[in-house]
Amino acid sequence: MEAQCKEAAALVKKIASIHAALSKLPPLSPSSDADALFTTLVAACVTSSPAVNVTSLGPEAGRMRDDLVRLCADAEARLEAQCADALAALDGDPLDHLGRLFPFYDSYARLGELEHALLSRHAPDHLAVPARVAFLGSGSLPLSPLLVAARHMTDAAVDCYDRCAAANDRASRLLLRPRADDDEKRGGLAERMSFRTADVEDLTRDLAAYDVVLLAAPVGVSPGQKARVVAHLGEHMADGAVHVARSAHGARGFLCAVLEPADVARGGFQVLAVHHPDDRQVINSIIVARKVAAVGGLSQLAPPVLSPPCKCCEPKTPRRRLLPTTCHLDAMNEIRRRAW
């Protein structure tokens, strides 16, 4: 135990040194120095053996971790915007080039497969094939909701929400550019998907219309905000609807905001399943929960959490070789090289 504590302390010290170096660079500057630092940060977080509880760090380390989460979210948004612009500049259907141009396409696809496998296994049968789906925090390159609509929920209406109007404009350009006959070949995505500008915590009655609500990892980067977002969803989602949230576990909590299963339960949900990745292919943890009706002003208690899940929760589709999971900033130069 003492050796593990020392190893964890060494990891936090290493991550703090990376944060200090990043803090000296111009904000979001696309440079080889920034790319190398982010890549080192991600590698340290996904390959670390000690169990680091990022929610119990001291004040100084906690502030450092909060800033890293914000930096990673900003880096992801910047990469997606740049990639969306590159795709929009190409001839033909931009989505035909997505798998070739976006460096982490396979990693996102794998995450979507895991989410759908968990949803299919643990959600009520009628919600495994929902009619209406909301994706909160879709961004400039809405890869996750696109994969949901094209591969997993092929008859569902998928509404994408992001508080950034520019991000929604970019996403709309990618989806609406093909001709009507081209969209028919790709399953009518343009007809089934919409992009709406709104802050999650401003949505109220709209949320009650959805069978499934998915929450992107970058939503809620400030301390406690993700739990507040889930509590808001629990207040306004329809009873029986399913919530799928992306979180982080262990040292991966230095990369994105952590949402605890207990936070989901307190938000008015019954936790159905939790998946923590144990390799470099997927960074995010996945929480699947069902909105429960309040009885006497109190929500029903959640059952024991499935963590880690059994292997039967894994998707049964053949696994492709995935790209190493590194920071999104590391791919900017590659995007420029391929697109232009």
Secondary structure, DSSP 8 states (H G I E B T S, - for coil): -HHHHHHHHHHHHHHHHHHHHHHTS-TT--SHHHHHHHHHHHHHHHH--S---GGG--HHHHHHHHHHHHHHHHHHHHHHHHHHHHHHTSSS-GGGGHHHHSTTHHHHHHHHHHHHHHHHHHS-HHHHS-SEEEEE---SS-HHHHHIIIII-TTSEEEEEES-HHHHHHHHHHHH-S-HHHHHHTTSHHHHEEEEE--GGG--GGGGG-SEEEE-TTS--STTHHHHHHHHHHHHS-TT-EEEEEE--GGGGGTS----HHHHHHTTEEEEEEE---SSS---EEEEEEE--EETTEE--------S--GGGS--S----------GGGGHHHHHHHH-
